[in-house]
Amino acid sequence: MKLILIFSFLFGSVFMIKEQAFLSSDKMMYEQALELSKVNNKLIMLKLTADNCKYCVKMDNEVFTDNEVNAFVSENFIPVTINVDKEEIPLEINQTITPTFVFINQEGKVVSKLPGSWNKKDFMDLLRNRI
Protein backbone atom coordinates (compact mmCIF):
# COMPACT_ATOMS: atom_id res chain seq x y z
CA MET A 1 0.00 0.00 0.00
CA LYS A 2 2.84 2.41 0.84
CA LEU A 3 4.45 1.64 -2.50
CA ILE A 4 1.23 2.51 -4.33
CA LEU A 5 0.96 5.83 -2.48
CA ILE A 6 4.58 6.74 -3.17
CA PHE A 7 4.23 5.80 -6.84
CA SER A 8 1.02 7.83 -7.12
CA PHE A 9 2.68 10.86 -5.54
CA LEU A 10 5.75 10.67 -7.78
CA PHE A 11 3.75 9.91 -10.92
CA GLY A 12 1.39 12.82 -10.25
CA SER A 13 4.31 15.13 -9.52
CA VAL A 14 5.95 14.28 -12.83
CA PHE A 15 2.82 15.31 -14.69
CA MET A 16 2.51 18.47 -12.62
CA ILE A 17 6.07 19.46 -13.50
CA LYS A 18 5.60 18.60 -17.20
CA GLU A 19 2.69 21.04 -17.38
CA GLN A 20 4.80 24.08 -16.59
CA ALA A 21 8.54 24.42 -17.03
CA PHE A 22 9.14 26.22 -13.74
CA LEU A 23 6.95 25.88 -10.70
CA SER A 24 6.83 28.30 -7.84
CA SER A 25 8.47 26.65 -4.93
CA ASP A 26 8.95 26.43 -1.24
CA LYS A 27 11.06 24.10 0.88
CA MET A 28 8.59 21.26 0.33
CA MET A 29 8.74 21.64 -3.45
CA TYR A 30 12.53 21.44 -3.39
CA GLU A 31 12.30 18.23 -1.35
CA GLN A 32 9.81 16.82 -3.88
CA ALA A 33 12.12 17.84 -6.72
CA LEU A 34 15.02 16.06 -5.02
CA GLU A 35 12.99 12.85 -4.85
CA LEU A 36 11.93 13.21 -8.51
CA SER A 37 15.55 13.84 -9.42
CA LYS A 38 16.52 10.50 -7.92
CA VAL A 39 13.68 8.63 -9.64
CA ASN A 40 14.20 10.26 -13.05
CA ASN A 41 18.01 10.60 -12.91
CA LYS A 42 17.83 14.31 -13.78
CA LEU A 43 19.45 17.40 -12.35
CA ILE A 44 17.29 19.88 -10.46
CA MET A 45 17.35 23.28 -12.09
CA LEU A 46 16.63 25.98 -9.51
CA LYS A 47 15.67 29.32 -10.97
CA LEU A 48 16.42 31.96 -8.34
CA THR A 49 14.35 35.06 -9.02
CA ALA A 50 13.28 38.23 -7.19
CA ASP A 51 10.21 40.46 -7.17
CA ASN A 52 11.88 43.54 -8.69
CA CYS A 53 14.27 41.78 -11.05
CA LYS A 54 13.87 43.27 -14.52
CA TYR A 55 16.21 40.64 -15.97
CA CYS A 56 14.05 37.84 -14.53
CA VAL A 57 10.99 39.40 -16.20
CA LYS A 58 12.94 39.77 -19.44
CA MET A 59 13.84 36.06 -19.45
CA ASP A 60 10.29 35.09 -18.47
CA ASN A 61 8.92 37.12 -21.39
CA GLU A 62 11.55 36.38 -24.03
CA VAL A 63 12.95 32.93 -23.20
CA PHE A 64 10.52 30.99 -21.02
CA THR A 65 7.55 31.75 -23.27
CA ASP A 66 9.25 29.70 -25.99
CA ASN A 67 7.88 26.16 -26.38
CA GLU A 68 11.28 24.75 -27.40
CA VAL A 69 12.93 26.07 -24.24
CA ASN A 70 10.13 24.79 -21.99
CA ALA A 71 10.15 21.37 -23.64
CA PHE A 72 13.93 21.11 -23.30
CA VAL A 73 13.91 22.15 -19.66
CA SER A 74 11.05 19.77 -18.79
CA GLU A 75 12.67 16.88 -20.63
CA ASN A 76 16.13 17.27 -19.14
CA PHE A 77 15.73 18.84 -15.70
CA ILE A 78 13.47 18.99 -12.66
CA PRO A 79 12.69 22.74 -12.74
CA VAL A 80 11.88 24.70 -9.59
CA THR A 81 11.54 28.47 -9.11
CA ILE A 82 12.46 30.11 -5.83
CA ASN A 83 11.64 33.75 -5.17
CA VAL A 84 14.58 34.87 -3.02
CA ASP A 85 12.52 37.77 -1.62
CA LYS A 86 9.94 35.41 -0.15
CA GLU A 87 11.50 31.96 0.18
CA GLU A 88 14.53 30.39 1.75
CA ILE A 89 17.17 29.17 -0.68
CA PRO A 90 17.98 25.49 -0.03
CA LEU A 91 21.47 24.14 0.62
CA GLU A 92 22.70 27.52 1.88
CA ILE A 93 23.38 28.52 -1.72
CA ASN A 94 25.02 31.92 -2.01
CA GLN A 95 23.16 33.98 -4.56
CA THR A 96 24.38 37.42 -5.55
CA ILE A 97 22.34 38.27 -8.65
CA THR A 98 19.02 37.31 -10.15
CA PRO A 99 18.25 35.42 -12.12
CA THR A 100 20.64 32.67 -11.21
CA PHE A 101 20.14 29.07 -12.30
CA VAL A 102 21.56 26.45 -9.95
CA PHE A 103 21.95 22.83 -11.03
CA ILE A 104 21.77 20.22 -8.27
CA ASN A 105 22.41 16.49 -8.62
CA GLN A 106 20.48 13.59 -7.12
CA GLU A 107 22.59 13.70 -3.95
CA GLY A 108 21.63 17.31 -3.30
CA LYS A 109 25.02 18.74 -4.31
CA VAL A 110 25.38 21.89 -6.43
CA VAL A 111 27.13 20.91 -9.66
CA SER A 112 27.03 24.27 -11.44
CA LYS A 113 25.60 27.78 -11.38
CA LEU A 114 24.54 29.95 -14.27
CA PRO A 115 24.09 33.57 -13.17
CA GLY A 116 22.50 36.23 -15.34
CA SER A 117 19.96 36.81 -18.06
CA TRP A 118 20.39 35.20 -21.48
CA ASN A 119 18.76 35.24 -24.89
CA LYS A 120 17.17 32.02 -26.10
CA LYS A 121 20.06 30.77 -28.25
CA ASP A 122 22.75 31.36 -25.63
CA PHE A 123 20.59 29.94 -22.84
CA MET A 124 19.84 26.77 -24.82
CA ASP A 125 23.56 26.33 -25.58
CA LEU A 126 24.42 26.73 -21.90
CA LEU A 127 21.70 24.25 -20.89
CA ARG A 128 22.90 21.66 -23.42
CA ASN A 129 26.35 21.82 -21.81
CA ARG A 130 24.83 20.81 -18.48
CA ILE A 131 23.18 17.53 -19.50
N, C-alpha and C positions, 0 to 999 in steps of 0.2 A: 504494500500500500504506500509506504514512504517513497519507494522508487517511482511509482506512478505520479505522485504529487510533485516530486522533484522534476521528473521529465516534463510534466505539464507546465510547470513554472518556467523551465528553461526553454521549452518549445514555444510557449506564448511570448516570452521575452525576445526570442529571435525574430518573431514576426513583428513585434512592436518596434524593434530597432530597424528592421527593414523598411518600415513605413516612412521613416524620417531619418535623414542622414545623421543629424545631431539632435540628441534629446537633452532637454534641460535636466539638470542633475542635482542630486544632493549626495550625502555620504552613502545612503542606501543604494542609489543608482550606481555609484562607483563599485560598490561591493558586488552588485549584480553583474556589472560589466566584467569584473575580474573572474567571476564564475563562468560567464559566457566565453571569455577569452580562453579559459582552460579547456572547455568543451569543444570550441571551434578552432582552437590552435591559431588564434589571431591576436595581433597587438591591439591594445586599447589605444584609442586616439582621443586624448583629452583636448578639447578646445577651451582655452582659458580666455574669457571675454570679460568686458566691464560695461556698465551702464552708459557711460559717456565716451565710449571708444569709437571715434569716427572711422578708424581703420577696420574695426570689427564689422560695423554697419556696411562699409564698402565691400568687404569680402562676402558678407551675407547677401548683398544685393547683386554683386557681379560674379561671384564664384559659386556660392552654394545654391544659387537658383538654377544652375546648370545641371541637367539630368545626367550627363556623363560623369561629372564630378561626384554627384550623390550616389550614383550606381557604383562607381569605383570605391568610394569610401565605405559604403555598406557591404560590398563584396569582400573587401580586404581588411577591414578594421572593425573594432567594436567602438563606435563613436559616442562620446559623452561630452556635453557642454557644461562648464562650470562658470558661473558668474562670480568673479572674484570679489565683487562688491557685496555679495549677499551670502556666499557659500564658502565653506572651508575647503582649501585645496588639499587633496589627499597626499600622503607620503612626504609631507613637509617640503613640497616642491617650491623652490625659489622662483618666483615669477617677477620679472621687472617691467615687461611691456605686454600690452595686449594688442592684437591677439597673439597668443603663443600656443603652439600645438605640441603636446607632450605625448610621446609614444612609450607605452608601458607593456612589458612582456607578461606572460602567464604567471610568473612568480612575483609580480608586483614591483618589478625593478624598472626604473626609467632607463630606456635604451637610447633615446635621442630626444632633442628638443628642436622645434622649428619656430623661432620667434618672427613676428612681423606679418605684414599684409602682402599678399601676392596676387598676381593676375592668374587667370585660369591655366595657361600653358605652363608657367613656371611652377605653380602649385602642383599640378599633375606630375610634372617631372620630379619634383622633390618627393612626392608621395610614392612614386614608382621606385625610387631609390631606398625606400624604407620597407619594402615587402620582400 
